[in-house]
Amino acid sequence: MSIDEIRRLLPRTAVVLDFDGTLSPIVTRPGDARPLAGFEEVLTDLVPQVLRLAIVTGRPATFVRERLDVDGIDVVGLYGLGEAQPLDPAVLAAVREAASREPGSFVEDKGMTVAVHVRAAADPEAALQRLRPAVASIAAAGGLAVLDGKRVLEVAPAAGGKTDAVRALAEGAAAVLVAGDDVADVEAFEALVGLDAIVCRVAVLGLETPDPLRARADLTVDGPEGLLVLLRSLV
């Protein structure tokens, strides 16, 4: 679909954005992530012009709000799992032990979920493949799910996820623009299938863009820089 349709329906549009790789360039250490310069101003300008502006992220909501000072944005952290119970400490310990056997891996404890990042490994894809069976076994034993991302595996509660969060944010909108760059964003794109609204799925491309995301996109942009240009064209 044309971005012109989003412009035409902008006051009745829900804009739903990912954070890492979408607003923030990909970084090796998760704690170093920051929105690209310019997004704070553009999102501030966009908030009063749309029905709803939201960020749905695997990060805790507090992480995003501390780095993006924009009033009026809904931030859905941990893919909507923020009300879940914290993970059993035994699960966290088991994930840490599994990751300790993979040089270059880094464990991020998010409370309700735990992620193993392998971006710093000598061969990230091989590291993921070696870690996956152990992480899947830990998750299965605890009745949990494994969420795949770009060079990351995340153990999380089986209920909820990005699909439910995006559907809820799209409710009542005449148009929806959703932008993302990762495996979970494929779910976000698919969540809008059959929606009674104009839908624009934007794939934010990078070196690790999943092929299914690109295939399901209505529009592609090159990295956070490209998304910044696109959003500026709306305000």
Summary of the structure (lengths in Angstrom):
residues: 235
radius of gyration: 17.5
end to end distance: 19.0
largest distance: 53.4
contacts: 799
relative contact order: 0.18
helix: 42%
strand: 23%
